């Protein structure tokens, strides 16, 4: 299977997504702990996800659903199914009276050979265990099923890995809620024969939303989700780029130094993206605050850091990129989280539909902690008024139209409650320059 991507604006031909299932329901039981931005309608969110899939298919992209793809490749690879059974057996735990636990463990070991790939996938997804309690009477047993942090964020398929010019870099997630996702996605990619450039290992962390291939160079974000060890490991891999700009996650200037919020711009793609060759889109205030360390390769040697200090806009100017500036309100409403289908053609979130919910959440946060969020709230409230009375909201602006960017806008106002848009929800498997 060919898997490579040299530039975000190259034609998207193959993508993998995960249609949310029961695991999303459990995430909604406690959105904050499961890293969601807010609660939302699961039924509407799943419908929106189907709309995203439809839009990609209509654009000629081959769309693979993770679960269906995993079952398909596993069914034709018996040794892989055996490995999955071994992993699944380790996930399922039993507790309760000793004789009950012993019987249950033996039954699982005996029965797991009959479990089909879909059942095994569901075990990996939901991570169930069973607590057994004795009750009076024949076969009086009360089984209570407990789930050990279901993978409620798995539908954000961007983050478990990143596709480079040299194949996939498999990640290691920063947050414990997402720790097992790379194992699921990575095994599917390996089984399918995808080219693997490397895998980040402890103590490194790396998430795919922090990587962006841009032709002759690439950007690699570092901060809350991708740490310095992860950066060093990725730079040393055969990713196919002789120049990489390492972008340090900026703190929003409207937040106090003693109380930053890394969720405002958790990944590079939450405040920066490219819509075509030489055309970038980004939060004006965050780009100015983002520092870049540039690493270049000389000959066949390793990448070496350039001593020159740069901000991200300065580096982009060196690379002849013009930047369509965004307000903080648009950035927080997923404006940069669009997916490039080909040069100057994108699938984007209907930002104006997101604005009121984002503002509502910020109002609650500022009421709870005015020191931390009061200034930011005042800023975005002012921006909302100015945008509605002035240029309008991305992607329906003159800046976009004047650059010939074709937009497929999608209403994703429910599913973005999980904290991401079209870019976050797609694992690119192939881009071609033709």
N, C-alpha and C positions, 0 to 999 in steps of 0.2 A: 504493500500500500504506500503510495507516494504521499508524503506529508511534509510540507514546507511552506513558509510564508516569508517573503523578503520585504514586502511593503504593505501597509494597511490599505492602500488604494488599489492594489492588484485585484483582479477579478476573483471574487469569492466563489469557489466551486463546490466545496464540501464542508459541512458543518455538523456538529453533534450537539444535541440539546437533551434536557431531561424534563419530561412532562411531570409536573408536581403531582404527588399522590398523597397517601395517608400521612406521610412524614411531615407535610406542610401543616396538616391539622394539629399535630402535636406542637409544632412551632408556634402556632397561634394561641396555644394555651398560656404561653408566657413569652410574648414577643421580645421583650428586652433581653432576656437570658439567651434566646436563640438568635440574637443579633439582628432582629427585624427592626425596621424604623418605627412601625406602628402596626396595629391590628387592621385587618382588611377582610373582604369577602373572598373566601377560598373558591367558591363556585365561579365568581366573576374573574378571579385571577387565573384559573385554569382555562377559562374561555379566552382571555387575553393571550395566554400562552399559545393556544391553538391559532389565534390570529397572527401571531409572530411567525409560527411555523408556516402558515399559509402564505404570508408575504414573502418569505424566503423561497418557498417552492415556486411561487409565481415568478420570481426573479431568476429562475433557472438553477437554483442552488440545490444540490443533493443534501437532504436533511435526514440525519440519522438520530433516532431516539435512543438514548443511552440504554434503557432497560431492554428494549426490543433488540438492539444491536448486540448487547451483552449475551442475551439468550441465544441469538442466532449464531454468534461465533463460538460460544461455549458448546452448543449442541454438536458442532462438527469437530470439537477438540476434546476427546474423552479425558486426557490427562489433566486438562485445565479444570474440567468438572470435578475431578477428584481433589484437586488443590482447593477449589472453592468449598467442597464438602468439609475438608479439614479445617479451613478458616471458620466456616459456619459453626462447626461443632465446638470450637474454642470460644465463640461469641456467646452461645446459649449457656446460661448458668442455672442451676437449681439450688434452692435453699429450703429448709424445713427439716422434719425428722429424718435421721440418718438413713433408715431403711427405705424411706420414700425417695430420697435423693439418689440413693444407689440404684434403685429400680429405674428411676427416670433417666439417669445417665446411661445406663446399659441399654435402655430402649432407644434413646436417641442414637447411640453408636450403632445399634443394630438396624435402625430404620433409615438412617440418613442416606444410605445407598439408594433408596427409592425416591429421594427428593429430586425433583426436576430443576433445571437451571433457574427458572423463574422463582421458585420457592427459595432457592439459595440466595438469589439476588435480594429478595425481600428480607431475609435474615440479615444480610449485610446492611440494608437500608434502615431497618427498624431496630436492630440490635436487641431482640427480646430475651428475657429470662423469666423463669417461673418460680414463684414461691408457693410451696405446698403446705397446707394446713389440714390436720386430721379432724374429721367430724364424725359423729355417731352414725352407726348403721353400716350395712354392706357397701363397700366402695364409697364411703363417706369421705371424700377428699375435696377440699376447696382450693383450686388452683388460681393464683393471682398472677397475671402477666405484667411484668415490669419492663419498660424499655429504657435502655442505657443510651440516652442522648441520640434519638433518631436523627438522621442526616437531613434536617429540615432546610438546609441551605444548598443542597446538592443541585438544585435547578439553576444556581449561578455557576454555570459550567465553564466560565472563563478562568476561574481562580485556581483550580486544582493543578493546572499546567499552563504552559505558554508555548505557542508554535513559533519557532525561529526558522531562519534559512537553513539550519542544519538539523531540523527535526524538533521533537518535543523536549522541553525541559519540564520534568515532573517536579511538582512543588512539595512544600512542607508547610502546612497551614499554621498561621500565628496563633489562632484562637482554639482552645480545646474543643469547643462545640463543633469544629469543622475538621478535627484532626484525622478522621478516618476517610474523608472524601478522596484524597489522592490515591489511596489504596484501591478504592473501587474504580475510579476513572482510569488510573494508571494501568491496572491489570487489564481492563478492556482494551486500551490502546495497544498494550504489548501483545495481547492475544490476537488482535486484528493485524499485527505486523507493521504497526506504525514505526517510523524511524525515531529513535530515542537519543537525544543529544546528551542527556544526563539526568540525574535526580539529586535534588538538594537534600542533604542529610543534617541531622542535629549537630551542632546547635543552630544551624542555619534555618531561616524561614524564607519562603518565597511564594508569592501568589501571582497568578497570571495577569490580573488586572494592572500589575505594575510593569508589564513589558509591552513595548510597542515597536515593531519593525518598520523602519522608515527609509527603505531603499539602501543607500550606501552606509547608513548608520542605524543604530537602534537606541531607544530610550529605555532605561531601567529605573523604576522608582524605588526609593528606600525610605523606611519610616516605621510606622506601627505594624505593618503587615509583612514587609520584606526587610530583614535586618542586614547588618553589615556582613555577617558570615554568609548569608544567602547570596548577597551581591558578589562576594569574592568567589563563591563556588560557581555561580552562573558565568562570571567573566572568564573563568578558566575552562569552560566547556566549549566544545566545537559547534558553536551556535551560528557560525557563518558570517559574522560581522567583524570588520577590522577597526571599527570605531563604535564605542558605546558611551552615551551620555548618562551618567548616574544622577538622577534627579532627587534631591532631598525633599521629603515631604514638608511643605510649608505650613506654618500655623496661620490661621486666619487673623489678620491684623485687628479685626473687631472683637476678638476674644482676648481676655487678659492673659498675660504671660504666666500667671500662677494657676490658670485653669483652662489650658487648651483642650480642644476636643478633636482627636484624630479621626473620628467618624465623619466629620465634615468633608474630608477629602482622603478617605481611607486608602484609595488606590490612585495611581496616576490617571487612570481612565475616568475617574470621578470629577476631574477638573481640567483635563486636557484630552484632545483627540484630533485626528486628521480626517478631513472630508475628501481629500484628493491630493494629488502631487503638488506640493508647494502651498497647500491651504490647510492651516490649523485652526482649531476652535478651542478657546479656553477662557477660564475665569481670569479677567484682567488683574484683579487684586492678588490672586494666588500665584499666577505666573510670575509677577514681579517679585514675589517673596521667595520663589523657588530657586535654590542654588544648584548648579550643575557642575559635577566633576567629569571631565572628558578623558576617556581612556582610548589610546590608539595603539595599533600594532605596527611594528616595524619589521618587515620581512616575515619570517616564520616564528618570531618570538612572541612572548606573552603581551597582553594589553598593558600599557604603561600610562599612568595618569599624567596629563598635561598640567603644568603648574599654573596656568592662567585661570583666574577666577571669573565666573560667568553667572548671570542669572539665566533662567530658561528663555525669556524673550531675546536676550543677546545671542544665545546659542542658536535659536531658531533663525534669527536674522543672518547669522553666518551661513546657515544652510539654505538661505533664500526662501524661507517659509514666511508667508504673510499670515497674520493671526486675526481671526474674527473674534472680537472681544465679547465676553459675556458678563452680565451682572452676577453678583453673589446669589441673588434669588434664582436666576436661571440655572446656575451651576448646582445649587442645592435641589433643584427640581429636575435633575437628570439630563440637562441639555447636552452635556458632553458624552453621555453614555449611549451614543448612536453607534450603529454598525455600518461600516463602509462595504457596499456591495461591489463597487468598482470605482474607478476614478470619477469623483464628483457625483456619486450616487449613493445615498445613505438611507437607512431605515432608522427613524428617529422617534423619540417620545414626544407626544403632544404636551409640550412644557406648560402651556397656560392651564391645562387641566390639572396639573400637579400643584400649582402655586398655592391655592387656598389650603390644601391639606398640609403642605410643608409649613406654611405660615401658622396654621393652627397648632401644629406640634411645637413650633418655636415659641408661640405665646404661652403654652403650658410650661415649657422649659424655663422661660424667662420669669414666669410667676413663681416657679419653684426656686430658681437660682438667678436672681436679677444681676448679681455681680458678674456671673459668667456669660449670660446670654442677652442682657438688656441692650447693650450697644449694638449687637448683631441684629436683634429684632428691629430696632429703630432704623437700621440701615436698609434691611430688606423691605420693610413697610414703605419706606420712601421710594425704593426702587420699583415696587409694584405700581405705585401711582405714576411714576415717570414713564414706565414702559407702556402702561395702558393708554397714557395720553400722548405717547411719542412713537417710537419705532416699532413697538410691538414685541412679541416674544419669539425667541428662536424655536423652531427653524423657519418661521414665516416672517423673515425680515429682508430688507433690501440688501443687506450684506450677503446673505445667502443667495438671493436671486441674481445679484450682479456678478457673482462668480460662477454662474451656470451650474449650481449644485441642484441636482434633482433629489427631491425628498419624498420618501414614502412615510407619512406620519402615522403613528399607531397610538391608539388610546390604551395606555398601560397603567391607569391610575390606581388599580387595585394591586396588581402584582409588584409594582415598584415599592409597595409597603414593606417588602422584604429587604429593601435597600439596594436596588440596582435596576438598570434598564436593559435595552436590547444588547448592548456590548457585553454586559456582565452575564447575560443568559446564554451566551453562545461560545462553544469551543470550536474555534476555526481548525479545520483539518487539512485544508489545502487552499492556497491562493496561487493563481497563475498570472504571469505578466502578459500573456496573450489576450 
